[in-house]
């Protein structure tokens, strides 16, 4: 059976969505950079091995990345999933897992990379917001897009209400992107990803081009 490693920093709701998705793979480990991340307890209740690599214990990002990469490699994963992992990973880490490292980001990339995406979307006055699952590259939030989901932005939205609407879509599209990877349906062609059909999702998912 194929193996996943999931990296988290907080409550781990996207990790929980992966656990509940009955994917054709074993979640071999959940690793957090935050010792108090609530998602660790969720994983432990599901009998998933957990590990903490606290970034504060390392003198620089490179040494933290190296320790984290070694911890990931111990599970021999086919795919590494960043599911609310709040650390920027360096080039060496990204290169080590190139082509098998994906992230879920709370905006319709390339709009609003980085942090505070929901507040920035509200400040910009956009009418459509959403989330993106993408391959991770050395450029922050700029890797090839696998799948996106869009949500409307209402005039009375707050950062919290908009975030909740987007998070619900993250819980839907992240497991689907992982399933496509595991089923070897993803085809990376330069900076674009195509997916061999048929698709399982109805709207509001915005799907990539069918190969």
Buried (B, 14 or more C-beta within 10 A) or exposed (E): EBBBBBBBBBBBBBBBBBBEBEBEBBBBBBBBBBEEBEBBEBBEEBEBBBBBBEBEEBEEBEEBBBBBBEBBEBBEBBBBBBBBBBBEBBEEBBEBBEEBBBBBBBBBBEBBBEEEBBBBBBEEEBEEBBBBBBBBBBEEBBBBBBBBBBBEBEEEBEBEBBBEBBBBBBBBBBBBBBBBBBEEBBBEEEEEBBBEEEBEEEEBBBBBEEE
